[in-house]
Amino acid sequence: MPELPEVEGLVRDLRPIVEGKTIASVTLSETVYASHEAGKQAIVKSSAPEQFERMLQGMTIDRLQRRSKYIFFHLVKNEESFMLVNHLGMTGAWFVVNDVLEITEEKFRKHIHAIFTLTSGELLVFSDIRRFGELRFIKEIADHAPLLKMAPEPFDAEACDFFLMQSDKPRFAKKAIKEVIMDGQVISGCGNIYATESLFKMSIYPAKPASEVSHTQKIELFQVICEVLQESIDSGGSTISDYRSINGGAGTMQHRLKMYGKKECLACGTTTESMVIAGRTSTYCPQCQK
């Protein structure tokens, strides 16, 4: 699943191409329509497909913003502001093309679920192979309550103090430290990949209860998380499995990872072990991480 660095890279790539451009029309896939007819909401949330297509028509993309793992498309129409909130899910990808045939990877081309035709003639395309991604049209952030619960951005001045405060709360104290740092209400944007890397760098056993990680260690751990996230941003993110940056581009952070997906510890040579924490496979070194 794309984490903060991957979403940040995508937003940086999209901004110069789509900001200031107007949506002429929106076309959703038959899959989206069928899911809504079946009482489900694949991709498009909180709006009927035909309503979604109609509401987005004529909207100008004023600016793009990343918030945690979300992309906020700030929209304007008739001097009134709106938002299109996007979560990539596990396999979401964006493309800006003149024709969908320009999307070279067939697996993305076969799973196009939204095409935003811009008045400039370009197509802003959202593809999602596994359909866990979201497109949500709202008036403001308060219209979708979970967005209000997100922790501050990890690079914000208050983020470390917020992390310390949250992790000390009774509901987090007994949880595995890895589960805690992957919780978006504690730290924004840190998922399985970068939580694995950060805990390895700190030599912390991922299942250790948060209450057993000292105050000093927590401060150092937060700093390491920020360093790892920044390194990944600078490297264009981690292209693992189905993640792609705009138009199928790839990052290079996957070549820098020290523990995620490794069979052997790069520090001591010990065979790595794994466990499931918060539904995610957690790889660790039984020798280095205590």
Backbone as CSV, one residue per row, in Angstrom:
resi,resn,N_x,N_y,N_z,CA_x,CA_y,CA_z,C_x,C_y,C_z
1,MET,0.837,-1.187,0.000,0.000,0.000,0.000,0.883,1.252,0.000
2,PRO,0.639,2.193,-0.908,1.430,3.425,-0.926,1.345,4.155,0.408
3,GLU,2.487,4.639,0.881,2.541,5.364,2.133,2.855,6.831,1.842
4,LEU,3.148,7.592,2.873,3.337,9.036,2.710,4.323,9.403,1.592
5,PRO,5.509,8.792,1.512,6.459,9.197,0.457,5.933,8.963,-0.955
6,GLU,5.233,7.849,-1.157,4.720,7.548,-2.493,3.639,8.548,-2.889
7,VAL,2.762,8.880,-1.941,1.694,9.835,-2.228,2.273,11.234,-2.441
8,GLU,3.283,11.590,-1.659,3.943,12.890,-1.825,4.559,13.016,-3.221
9,GLY,5.241,11.972,-3.662,5.840,12.003,-4.991,4.805,12.132,-6.087
10,LEU,3.705,11.437,-5.920,2.626,11.495,-6.907,2.034,12.897,-6.994
11,VAL,1.795,13.510,-5.838,1.247,14.865,-5.818,2.214,15.858,-6.472
12,ARG,3.496,15.712,-6.182,4.488,16.604,-6.783,4.523,16.464,-8.302
13,ASP,4.319,15.261,-8.792,4.302,15.034,-10.242,3.030,15.577,-10.886
14,LEU,1.908,15.447,-10.186,0.622,15.862,-10.756,0.442,17.379,-10.768
15,ARG,0.951,18.042,-9.744,0.692,19.478,-9.595,0.928,20.302,-10.853
16,PRO,2.133,20.250,-11.436,2.380,21.129,-12.584,1.565,20.768,-13.822
17,ILE,1.007,19.576,-13.831,0.262,19.138,-15.011,-1.218,19.481,-14.921
18,VAL,-1.818,19.345,-13.723,-3.276,19.483,-13.643,-3.760,20.714,-12.895
19,GLU,-2.907,21.345,-12.077,-3.388,22.520,-11.352,-3.766,23.632,-12.331
20,GLY,-4.912,24.236,-12.087,-5.399,25.312,-12.939,-6.237,24.846,-14.108
21,LYS,-6.356,23.535,-14.289,-7.127,23.009,-15.412,-8.547,22.633,-14.981
22,THR,-9.449,22.648,-15.935,-10.872,22.439,-15.662,-11.337,21.084,-16.175
23,ILE,-12.194,20.452,-15.393,-12.750,19.142,-15.754,-13.945,19.346,-16.675
24,ALA,-13.841,18.865,-17.897,-14.940,18.984,-18.860,-16.004,17.922,-18.599
25,SER,-15.549,16.703,-18.266,-16.494,15.617,-18.012,-15.799,14.513,-17.234
26,VAL,-16.610,13.642,-16.632,-16.097,12.501,-15.884,-16.822,11.247,-16.358
27,THR,-16.055,10.194,-16.577,-16.633,8.915,-16.983,-16.165,7.835,-16.022
28,LEU,-17.111,7.181,-15.358,-16.797,6.096,-14.437,-16.980,4.748,-15.126
29,SER,-16.298,3.739,-14.627,-16.341,2.414,-15.248,-17.655,1.694,-14.959
30,GLU,-17.935,0.696,-15.766,-19.106,-0.142,-15.529,-18.995,-0.850,-14.187
31,THR,-17.770,-1.147,-13.760,-17.550,-1.805,-12.473,-18.037,-0.930,-11.328
32,VAL,-17.774,0.360,-11.401,-18.228,1.285,-10.367,-19.748,1.318,-10.327
33,TYR,-20.363,1.428,-11.491,-21.826,1.450,-11.562,-22.425,0.157,-11.020
34,ALA,-21.862,-0.976,-11.415,-22.393,-2.277,-10.988,-22.279,-2.448,-9.480
35,SER,-21.177,-1.971,-8.893,-20.994,-2.126,-7.449,-22.032,-1.321,-6.672
36,HIS,-22.340,-0.130,-7.168,-23.346,0.686,-6.501,-24.732,0.067,-6.645
37,GLU,-25.007,-0.500,-7.803,-26.297,-1.162,-8.007,-26.457,-2.371,-7.090
38,ALA,-25.322,-2.990,-6.731,-25.335,-4.164,-5.848,-25.305,-3.775,-4.373
39,GLY,-25.381,-2.479,-4.094,-25.383,-2.021,-2.711,-24.003,-1.811,-2.125
40,LYS,-22.970,-1.861,-2.960,-21.605,-1.612,-2.519,-21.151,-0.275,-3.100
41,GLN,-19.973,0.151,-2.725,-19.464,1.426,-3.227,-18.000,1.287,-3.627
42,ALA,-17.754,0.619,-4.722,-16.375,0.496,-5.201,-15.901,1.838,-5.739
43,ILE,-14.740,2.256,-5.284,-14.038,3.475,-5.726,-14.776,4.753,-5.318
44,VAL,-15.933,5.001,-5.868,-16.666,6.239,-5.577,-17.473,6.068,-4.298
45,LYS,-17.195,6.931,-3.322,-17.835,6.843,-2.015,-18.780,8.029,-1.791
46,SER,-19.852,7.757,-1.099,-20.816,8.761,-0.610,-21.567,9.516,-1.710
47,SER,-21.417,9.096,-2.953,-22.163,9.702,-4.062,-22.551,8.612,-5.046
48,ALA,-23.740,8.725,-5.625,-24.126,7.826,-6.709,-23.243,8.141,-7.918
49,PRO,-22.878,7.127,-8.712,-21.973,7.365,-9.845,-22.418,8.484,-10.786
50,GLU,-23.704,8.474,-11.154,-24.173,9.506,-12.082,-24.117,10.886,-11.438
51,GLN,-24.374,10.953,-10.137,-24.281,12.221,-9.413,-22.837,12.702,-9.363
52,PHE,-21.911,11.774,-9.105,-20.490,12.092,-9.051,-20.029,12.671,-10.388
53,GLU,-20.388,12.020,-11.486,-19.997,12.504,-12.816,-20.531,13.912,-13.069
54,ARG,-21.769,14.138,-12.665,-22.406,15.426,-12.918,-21.798,16.535,-12.061
55,MET,-21.552,16.244,-10.766,-21.051,17.274,-9.854,-19.648,17.747,-10.212
56,LEU,-18.811,16.841,-10.714,-17.424,17.207,-11.022,-17.280,18.001,-12.326
57,GLN,-18.299,17.933,-13.165,-18.228,18.627,-14.449,-18.121,20.140,-14.242
58,GLY,-17.145,20.743,-14.892,-16.959,22.187,-14.817,-16.120,22.657,-13.644
59,MET,-15.662,21.705,-12.807,-14.811,22.069,-11.667,-13.383,22.361,-12.136
60,THR,-12.790,23.408,-11.590,-11.391,23.719,-11.866,-10.530,23.181,-10.727
61,ILE,-9.444,22.499,-11.073,-8.523,21.965,-10.067,-7.624,23.117,-9.620
62,ASP,-7.967,23.707,-8.500,-7.247,24.885,-8.020,-5.860,24.517,-7.511
63,ARG,-5.785,23.464,-6.682,-4.487,23.019,-6.176,-4.590,21.600,-5.634
64,LEU,-3.444,20.943,-5.531,-3.355,19.596,-4.972,-2.594,19.647,-3.662
65,GLN,-3.006,18.826,-2.732,-2.371,18.778,-1.417,-2.303,17.326,-0.955
66,ARG,-1.164,16.947,-0.371,-1.104,15.651,0.291,-1.360,15.846,1.763
67,ARG,-2.201,14.996,2.321,-2.431,14.994,3.773,-2.390,13.541,4.216
68,SER,-1.339,13.179,4.974,-1.102,11.785,5.354,-0.990,10.952,4.081
69,LYS,-1.846,9.947,3.907,-1.800,9.108,2.703,-2.878,9.505,1.694
70,TYR,-3.504,10.641,1.915,-4.579,11.097,1.039,-4.087,12.174,0.069
71,ILE,-4.774,12.260,-1.061,-4.586,13.366,-1.997,-5.854,14.206,-1.962
72,PHE,-5.694,15.503,-1.696,-6.812,16.431,-1.720,-6.742,17.239,-3.017
73,PHE,-7.750,17.070,-3.862,-7.909,17.926,-5.033,-8.829,19.076,-4.595
74,HIS,-8.266,20.265,-4.444,-9.080,21.425,-4.076,-9.697,21.986,-5.356
75,LEU,-11.011,22.019,-5.400,-11.748,22.373,-6.613,-12.516,23.678,-6.427
76,VAL,-12.733,24.371,-7.535,-13.487,25.621,-7.514,-14.452,25.637,-8.696
77,LYS,-15.681,26.084,-8.408,-16.667,26.275,-9.478,-17.586,27.423,-9.061
78,ASN,-17.702,28.415,-9.921,-18.530,29.588,-9.620,-18.139,30.215,-8.279
79,GLU,-16.836,30.306,-8.051,-16.263,30.899,-6.851,-16.603,30.141,-5.572
80,GLU,-17.103,28.932,-5.703,-17.405,28.084,-4.544,-16.390,26.951,-4.486
81,SER,-15.924,26.614,-3.275,-14.870,25.613,-3.099,-15.431,24.245,-2.742
82,PHE,-14.761,23.207,-3.271,-15.120,21.823,-2.998,-13.825,21.018,-2.892
83,MET,-13.946,19.743,-2.564,-12.772,18.869,-2.488,-13.091,17.506,-3.077
84,LEU,-12.113,16.956,-3.792,-12.153,15.552,-4.196,-11.037,14.890,-3.406
85,VAL,-11.413,13.971,-2.523,-10.447,13.286,-1.666,-10.159,11.912,-2.249
86,ASN,-8.885,11.626,-2.438,-8.478,10.348,-3.022,-7.557,9.584,-2.087
87,HIS,-7.876,8.316,-1.895,-6.957,7.392,-1.222,-6.615,6.325,-2.246
88,LEU,-5.345,6.004,-2.386,-4.903,5.064,-3.418,-5.221,3.615,-3.085
89,GLY,-5.596,3.341,-1.819,-5.817,1.949,-1.449,-4.515,1.178,-1.567
90,MET,-4.572,-0.017,-2.129,-3.361,-0.827,-2.288,-2.740,-0.693,-3.665
91,THR,-3.570,-0.418,-4.683,-3.059,-0.469,-6.060,-3.506,0.715,-6.914
92,GLY,-3.921,1.803,-6.284,-4.371,2.948,-7.066,-3.219,3.629,-7.796
93,ALA,-3.500,4.179,-8.969,-2.476,4.870,-9.768,-3.143,5.939,-10.622
94,TRP,-2.414,7.043,-10.833,-2.908,8.142,-11.668,-2.069,8.271,-12.936
95,PHE,-2.743,8.615,-14.013,-2.080,8.820,-15.301,-2.658,10.087,-15.942
96,VAL,-1.822,10.843,-16.628,-2.278,11.967,-17.444,-1.824,11.683,-18.867
97,VAL,-2.779,11.402,-19.734,-2.479,10.968,-21.095,-3.435,11.633,-22.077
98,ASN,-3.133,11.478,-23.336,-4.053,11.953,-24.369,-4.985,10.844,-24.830
99,ASP,-4.556,9.594,-24.589,-5.342,8.423,-24.957,-4.998,7.310,-23.964
100,VAL,-5.980,6.549,-23.519,-5.721,5.502,-22.518,-4.745,4.449,-23.037
101,LEU,-4.596,4.343,-24.346,-3.645,3.377,-24.908,-2.201,3.754,-24.588
102,GLU,-1.995,4.988,-24.134,-0.654,5.418,-23.734,-0.244,4.809,-22.392
103,ILE,-1.205,4.244,-21.659,-0.891,3.561,-20.399,-0.305,2.204,-20.779
104,THR,0.983,2.064,-20.611,1.686,0.920,-21.190,1.450,-0.401,-20.466
105,GLU,1.251,-0.365,-19.144,1.041,-1.608,-18.412,-0.420,-2.029,-18.515
106,GLU,-0.638,-3.203,-19.088,-2.002,-3.667,-19.339,-2.828,-3.785,-18.065
107,LYS,-2.183,-4.206,-16.949,-2.944,-4.404,-15.718,-3.569,-3.096,-15.228
108,PHE,-2.925,-1.965,-15.493,-3.521,-0.682,-15.133,-4.548,-0.249,-16.171
109,ARG,-4.255,-0.506,-17.417,-5.181,-0.125,-18.489,-6.502,-0.888,-18.382
110,LYS,-6.438,-2.134,-17.905,-7.636,-2.969,-17.791,-8.495,-2.587,-16.592
111,HIS,-7.930,-1.824,-15.679,-8.672,-1.520,-14.448,-8.838,-0.014,-14.248
112,ILE,-9.160,0.677,-15.329,-9.459,2.108,-15.257,-10.872,2.282,-14.709
113,HIS,-11.011,3.104,-13.674,-12.330,3.271,-13.063,-12.856,4.700,-13.109
114,ALA,-11.994,5.650,-13.443,-12.462,7.032,-13.575,-11.579,7.766,-14.583
115,ILE,-12.232,8.415,-15.528,-11.523,9.239,-16.507,-12.070,10.660,-16.403
116,PHE,-11.198,11.586,-16.033,-11.548,13.000,-15.959,-11.018,13.652,-17.233
117,THR,-11.896,13.996,-18.130,-11.484,14.670,-19.359,-11.342,16.160,-19.063
118,LEU,-10.159,16.695,-19.285,-9.899,18.102,-19.003,-10.210,18.936,-20.239
119,THR,-10.529,20.203,-20.040,-10.851,21.067,-21.171,-9.640,21.276,-22.071
120,SER,-8.438,20.984,-21.536,-7.213,21.078,-22.333,-7.067,19.890,-23.281
121,GLY,-7.951,18.898,-23.144,-7.909,17.717,-24.001,-7.238,16.515,-23.370
122,GLU,-6.527,16.726,-22.282,-5.847,15.610,-21.614,-6.843,14.790,-20.788
123,LEU,-6.452,13.559,-20.508,-7.257,12.668,-19.684,-6.524,12.432,-18.364
124,LEU,-7.187,12.746,-17.268,-6.679,12.433,-15.936,-7.349,11.126,-15.534
125,VAL,-6.549,10.061,-15.452,-7.098,8.708,-15.321,-6.733,8.095,-13.977
126,PHE,-7.751,7.528,-13.306,-7.504,6.789,-12.072,-7.748,5.305,-12.323
127,SER,-6.698,4.525,-12.085,-6.768,3.066,-12.254,-6.547,2.412,-10.903
128,ASP,-7.241,1.310,-10.661,-7.095,0.624,-9.376,-7.379,-0.865,-9.575
129,ILE,-6.337,-1.652,-9.544,-6.448,-3.083,-9.837,-7.319,-3.807,-8.819
130,ARG,-7.115,-3.547,-7.543,-7.837,-4.285,-6.502,-9.063,-3.534,-5.970
131,ARG,-9.245,-2.323,-6.406,-10.447,-1.532,-6.108,-10.633,-1.212,-4.624
132,PHE,-9.528,-1.031,-3.894,-9.627,-0.590,-2.507,-9.445,0.923,-2.388
133,GLY,-9.175,1.583,-3.492,-8.994,3.020,-3.487,-10.317,3.748,-3.337
134,GLU,-10.222,5.071,-3.105,-11.424,5.869,-2.891,-11.360,7.194,-3.644
135,LEU,-12.512,7.593,-4.150,-12.726,8.938,-4.674,-13.963,9.466,-3.958
136,ARG,-13.789,10.539,-3.194,-14.898,11.059,-2.379,-15.037,12.564,-2.616
137,PHE,-16.192,12.982,-3.124,-16.458,14.396,-3.391,-17.168,14.998,-2.186
138,ILE,-16.551,16.033,-1.574,-17.126,16.656,-0.387,-17.002,18.175,-0.489
139,LYS,-17.728,18.846,0.396,-17.658,20.313,0.429,-16.446,20.762,1.238
140,GLU,-16.190,20.071,2.353,-15.066,20.416,3.219,-14.664,19.195,4.034
141,ILE,-13.493,19.259,4.670,-12.958,18.124,5.406,-13.933,17.616,6.463
142,ALA,-14.643,18.522,7.096,-15.573,18.137,8.164,-16.696,17.231,7.667
143,ASP,-16.894,17.168,6.359,-17.942,16.307,5.809,-17.593,14.832,5.873
144,HIS,-16.329,14.518,6.142,-15.901,13.121,6.292,-15.105,13.018,7.584
145,ALA,-15.772,12.615,8.653,-15.215,12.670,10.011,-13.834,12.044,10.176
146,PRO,-13.519,10.882,9.536,-12.186,10.288,9.734,-11.033,11.228,9.374
147,LEU,-11.260,12.164,8.463,-10.200,13.085,8.068,-9.819,14.031,9.203
148,LEU,-10.751,14.261,10.106,-10.494,15.163,11.227,-9.651,14.503,12.311
149,LYS,-9.546,13.179,12.263,-8.839,12.437,13.309,-7.375,12.160,12.965
150,MET,-6.934,12.596,11.798,-5.560,12.328,11.390,-4.566,13.080,12.264
151,ALA,-3.467,12.416,12.567,-2.388,13.048,13.324,-1.765,14.166,12.484
152,PRO,-1.026,15.082,13.123,-0.323,16.116,12.349,0.658,15.475,11.369
153,GLU,1.028,16.230,10.362,2.054,15.761,9.447,3.344,15.507,10.235
154,PRO,4.054,14.411,9.981,5.225,14.075,10.788,6.322,15.139,10.781
155,PHE,6.347,15.982,9.749,7.373,17.021,9.674,6.942,18.328,10.335
156,ASP,5.697,18.362,10.854,5.223,19.557,11.551,5.858,19.647,12.942
157,ALA,5.997,20.861,13.438,6.686,21.094,14.708,6.036,20.388,15.884
158,GLU,4.707,20.268,15.853,3.996,19.683,16.985,3.826,18.167,16.894
159,ALA,4.296,17.563,15.800,4.005,16.149,15.544,4.633,15.202,16.572
160,CYS,5.854,15.477,17.008,6.519,14.590,17.966,5.794,14.609,19.309
161,ASP,5.456,15.798,19.787,4.734,15.899,21.054,3.376,15.203,20.959
162,PHE,2.735,15.324,19.813,1.444,14.666,19.598,1.619,13.142,19.657
163,PHE,2.665,12.647,19.014,2.968,11.211,19.041,3.190,10.721,20.468
164,LEU,3.972,11.461,21.239,4.249,11.067,22.618,2.971,11.048,23.446
165,MET,2.138,12.043,23.253,0.884,12.123,23.993,-0.047,10.960,23.642
166,GLN,-0.196,10.695,22.346,-1.088,9.625,21.910,-0.593,8.258,22.355
167,SER,0.696,8.011,22.174,1.236,6.680,22.477,1.189,6.360,23.965
168,ASP,1.073,7.382,24.806,0.986,7.177,26.249,-0.442,6.934,26.724
169,LYS,-1.410,7.123,25.834,-2.799,6.911,26.234,-3.052,5.426,26.509
170,PRO,-3.931,5.116,27.450,-4.214,3.719,27.804,-4.587,2.834,26.610
171,ARG,-5.315,3.389,25.635,-5.754,2.551,24.512,-4.602,2.172,23.576
172,PHE,-3.474,2.880,23.669,-2.318,2.541,22.845,-1.190,1.885,23.643
173,ALA,-1.160,2.111,24.945,-0.028,1.684,25.767,0.267,0.191,25.683
174,LYS,-0.766,-0.646,25.608,-0.555,-2.094,25.601,-0.409,-2.674,24.189
175,LYS,-0.619,-1.853,23.200,-0.508,-2.346,21.824,0.958,-2.454,21.405
176,ALA,1.223,-3.315,20.412,2.580,-3.430,19.877,3.014,-2.081,19.333
177,ILE,4.269,-1.724,19.577,4.761,-0.432,19.128,4.614,-0.266,17.617
178,LYS,4.735,-1.356,16.872,4.576,-1.228,15.426,3.150,-0.865,15.055
179,GLU,2.173,-1.463,15.730,0.779,-1.121,15.469,0.524,0.349,15.777
180,VAL,1.142,0.838,16.835,0.945,2.229,17.253,1.481,3.202,16.206
181,ILE,2.684,2.952,15.712,3.260,3.918,14.760,2.652,3.794,13.364
182,MET,1.903,2.702,13.118,1.185,2.592,11.850,-0.216,3.191,11.932
183,ASP,-0.618,3.624,13.107,-1.948,4.193,13.303,-1.932,5.665,12.885
184,GLY,-2.768,6.003,11.928,-2.795,7.368,11.403,-3.278,8.402,12.398
185,GLN,-3.827,7.970,13.537,-4.220,8.909,14.580,-3.074,9.176,15.550
186,VAL,-1.944,8.486,15.323,-0.753,8.676,16.157,0.352,9.353,15.352
187,ILE,0.640,8.791,14.174,1.593,9.380,13.218,0.958,9.303,11.840
188,SER,1.001,10.350,11.093,0.418,10.356,9.757,1.359,9.745,8.726
189,GLY,0.836,8.806,7.951,1.525,8.364,6.742,2.549,7.269,6.888
190,CYS,2.751,6.727,8.096,3.754,5.677,8.291,3.067,4.321,8.275
191,GLY,3.264,3.562,7.203,2.663,2.239,7.075,3.672,1.133,7.319
192,ASN,3.369,-0.027,6.790,4.148,-1.230,7.087,5.617,-1.126,6.665
193,ILE,5.870,-0.598,5.487,7.247,-0.540,4.977,8.132,0.297,5.887
194,TYR,7.702,1.522,6.150,8.572,2.455,6.864,8.547,2.243,8.374
195,ALA,7.481,1.622,8.877,7.481,1.217,10.289,8.498,0.089,10.489
196,THR,8.524,-0.862,9.548,9.491,-1.964,9.610,10.915,-1.433,9.594
197,GLU,11.203,-0.517,8.679,12.543,0.037,8.547,12.958,0.835,9.788
198,SER,12.039,1.625,10.307,12.361,2.474,11.451,12.637,1.656,12.705
199,LEU,11.817,0.638,12.944,12.028,-0.204,14.126,13.335,-0.983,14.017
200,PHE,13.686,-1.390,12.808,14.960,-2.094,12.623,16.129,-1.150,12.919
201,LYS,16.039,0.077,12.427,17.109,1.040,12.682,17.266,1.325,14.167
202,MET,16.164,1.242,14.907,16.191,1.498,16.349,16.435,0.226,17.163
203,SER,16.547,-0.929,16.483,16.748,-2.225,17.154,15.619,-2.548,18.128
204,ILE,14.394,-2.156,17.765,13.230,-2.398,18.622,12.404,-3.558,18.068
205,TYR,12.082,-4.490,18.906,11.227,-5.632,18.560,9.832,-5.093,18.236
206,PRO,9.290,-5.403,17.057,8.033,-4.776,16.634,6.823,-5.069,17.505
207,ALA,6.835,-6.201,18.218,5.686,-6.541,19.065,5.817,-6.023,20.489
208,LYS,6.879,-5.316,20.783,7.060,-4.788,22.141,5.925,-3.815,22.452
209,PRO,5.288,-3.949,23.608,4.220,-3.007,23.965,4.742,-1.571,23.991
210,ALA,3.932,-0.659,23.539,4.347,0.748,23.485,4.752,1.258,24.863
211,SER,4.104,0.748,25.918,4.413,1.203,27.275,5.813,0.798,27.724
212,GLU,6.416,-0.200,27.037,7.755,-0.649,27.407,8.853,0.039,26.595
213,VAL,8.456,0.916,25.705,9.422,1.733,24.962,9.576,3.037,25.741
214,SER,10.782,3.346,26.148,11.003,4.512,27.003,10.683,5.820,26.286
215,HIS,10.492,6.862,27.073,10.215,8.190,26.530,11.331,8.630,25.587
216,THR,12.561,8.420,26.004,13.713,8.799,25.171,13.728,8.004,23.876
217,GLN,13.457,6.699,23.959,13.423,5.856,22.760,12.321,6.311,21.810
218,LYS,11.193,6.703,22.366,10.085,7.160,21.516,10.470,8.413,20.740
219,ILE,11.156,9.318,21.414,11.600,10.538,20.725,12.564,10.176,19.590
220,GLU,13.516,9.286,19.893,14.482,8.862,18.872,13.778,8.116,17.744
221,LEU,12.799,7.272,18.110,12.057,6.519,17.095,11.305,7.472,16.172
222,PHE,10.669,8.488,16.735,9.954,9.455,15.906,10.905,10.149,14.936
223,GLN,12.070,10.524,15.429,13.066,11.185,14.573,13.517,10.263,13.441
224,VAL,13.700,8.979,13.761,14.110,8.004,12.740,13.012,7.823,11.704
225,ILE,11.759,7.771,12.150,10.640,7.649,11.207,10.663,8.817,10.221
226,CYS,10.852,10.021,10.729,10.908,11.196,9.853,12.083,11.102,8.875
227,GLU,13.222,10.621,9.354,14.398,10.470,8.484,14.143,9.453,7.378
228,VAL,13.508,8.333,7.739,13.221,7.292,6.758,12.204,7.785,5.735
229,LEU,11.173,8.478,6.205,10.169,9.017,5.286,10.802,10.021,4.324
230,GLN,11.673,10.890,4.845,12.316,11.887,3.992,13.243,11.232,2.978
231,GLU,13.979,10.204,3.415,14.854,9.485,2.483,14.047,8.879,1.345
232,SER,12.875,8.335,1.687,12.035,7.740,0.648,11.465,8.797,-0.296
233,ILE,11.053,9.935,0.261,10.570,11.027,-0.593,11.653,11.424,-1.590
234,ASP,12.880,11.558,-1.089,14.004,11.948,-1.946,14.330,10.885,-2.992
235,SER,13.927,9.636,-2.712,14.209,8.520,-3.624,13.026,8.189,-4.533
236,GLY,11.973,8.988,-4.446,10.808,8.749,-5.291,9.901,7.655,-4.793
237,GLY,10.045,7.278,-3.506,9.187,6.242,-2.940,9.674,4.844,-3.249
238,SER,8.925,3.869,-2.750,9.260,2.458,-2.965,8.308,1.848,-3.977
239,THR,8.824,1.419,-5.113,7.999,0.743,-6.104,8.052,-0.752,-5.832
240,ILE,7.038,-1.222,-5.127,6.920,-2.631,-4.767,5.566,-3.116,-5.266
241,SER,5.535,-4.229,-5.935,4.292,-4.792,-6.465,3.627,-3.813,-7.425
242,ASP,2.462,-3.236,-7.038,1.661,-2.468,-7.986,1.743,-0.956,-7.807
243,TYR,2.637,-0.452,-6.948,2.735,1.002,-6.818,3.471,1.594,-8.009
244,ARG,2.910,2.663,-8.566,3.565,3.442,-9.610,3.346,4.918,-9.318
245,SER,4.332,5.732,-9.651,4.107,7.165,-9.619,3.380,7.527,-10.911
246,ILE,3.185,8.800,-11.172,2.388,9.205,-12.322,2.914,8.603,-13.629
247,ASN,1.984,8.143,-14.451,2.278,7.570,-15.765,3.215,6.365,-15.708
248,GLY,3.156,5.621,-14.612,3.902,4.368,-14.540,5.330,4.484,-14.087
249,GLY,5.737,5.669,-13.620,7.108,5.843,-13.152,7.384,5.047,-11.883
250,ALA,8.650,4.786,-11.609,9.034,3.978,-10.459,9.985,4.741,-9.552
251,GLY,9.897,4.444,-8.244,10.834,5.006,-7.285,12.009,4.062,-7.094
252,THR,12.935,4.449,-6.204,14.130,3.629,-5.984,14.353,3.271,-4.523
253,MET,13.438,3.681,-3.629,13.640,3.426,-2.204,13.678,1.928,-1.899
254,GLN,13.026,1.121,-2.722,13.028,-0.332,-2.486,14.443,-0.904,-2.482
255,HIS,15.371,-0.237,-3.140,16.757,-0.707,-3.180,17.538,-0.290,-1.931
256,ARG,16.936,0.572,-1.105,17.601,1.068,0.089,17.074,0.412,1.363
257,LEU,16.003,-0.359,1.247,15.383,-0.959,2.423,16.317,-1.981,3.066
258,LYS,16.385,-1.966,4.389,17.300,-2.836,5.129,16.612,-4.056,5.744
259,MET,15.289,-3.997,5.950,14.619,-5.111,6.609,13.341,-5.548,5.906
260,TYR,12.547,-4.613,5.401,11.278,-4.966,4.785,11.476,-5.973,3.649
261,GLY,10.834,-7.122,3.774,10.899,-8.148,2.737,12.202,-8.924,2.670
262,LYS,13.107,-8.717,3.633,14.411,-9.385,3.587,14.339,-10.781,4.228
263,LYS,15.088,-11.709,3.666,15.178,-13.072,4.208,16.309,-13.182,5.222
264,GLU,17.243,-12.270,5.141,18.419,-12.303,6.010,18.735,-10.897,6.480
265,CYS,19.084,-10.756,7.747,19.426,-9.451,8.299,20.711,-8.933,7.662
266,LEU,20.665,-7.743,7.129,21.843,-7.170,6.477,22.892,-6.729,7.487
267,ALA,22.514,-6.644,8.763,23.463,-6.206,9.787,24.248,-7.363,10.391
268,CYS,23.564,-8.500,10.643,24.237,-9.606,11.346,24.177,-10.939,10.616
269,GLY,23.400,-11.001,9.533,23.328,-12.228,8.755,22.336,-13.249,9.269
270,THR,21.660,-12.957,10.366,20.664,-13.877,10.933,19.449,-13.982,10.012
271,THR,18.878,-15.173,9.913,17.648,-15.353,9.143,16.533,-14.556,9.807
272,THR,15.837,-13.757,9.042,14.768,-12.934,9.607,13.556,-13.786,9.949
273,GLU,12.715,-13.264,10.796,11.459,-13.914,11.149,10.325,-12.933,10.883
274,SER,9.104,-13.432,10.916,7.969,-12.556,10.670,6.795,-12.938,11.552
275,MET,5.928,-11.994,11.759,4.691,-12.182,12.511,3.659,-11.239,11.918
276,VAL,2.414,-11.412,12.293,1.358,-10.524,11.822,1.005,-9.555,12.938
277,ILE,1.118,-8.272,12.638,0.759,-7.216,13.581,-0.215,-6.279,12.878
278,ALA,-1.377,-6.091,13.466,-2.410,-5.215,12.894,-2.739,-5.606,11.459
279,GLY,-2.736,-6.924,11.217,-3.099,-7.429,9.900,-2.013,-7.347,8.854
280,ARG,-0.827,-6.895,9.229,0.258,-6.769,8.273,1.424,-7.666,8.673
281,THR,2.092,-8.251,7.680,3.257,-9.085,7.941,4.426,-8.218,8.385
282,SER,4.971,-8.539,9.542,6.056,-7.743,10.125,7.346,-8.571,10.126
283,THR,8.309,-8.145,9.351,9.606,-8.816,9.286,10.561,-8.172,10.280
284,TYR,11.357,-8.987,10.958,12.294,-8.443,11.936,13.463,-9.390,12.111
285,CYS,14.513,-8.886,12.727,15.677,-9.709,13.040,15.616,-10.122,14.503
286,PRO,15.523,-11.429,14.796,15.424,-11.880,16.194,16.681,-11.604,16.990
287,GLN,17.790,-11.360,16.297,19.055,-11.092,16.974,19.227,-9.604,17.289
288,CYS,18.918,-8.766,16.311,19.148,-7.321,16.465,18.012,-6.589,17.182
289,GLN,16.804,-7.088,17.028,15.645,-6.366,17.574,15.114,-7.058,18.819
290,LYS,15.260,-6.411,19.933,14.862,-6.987,21.218,13.735,-6.167,21.854
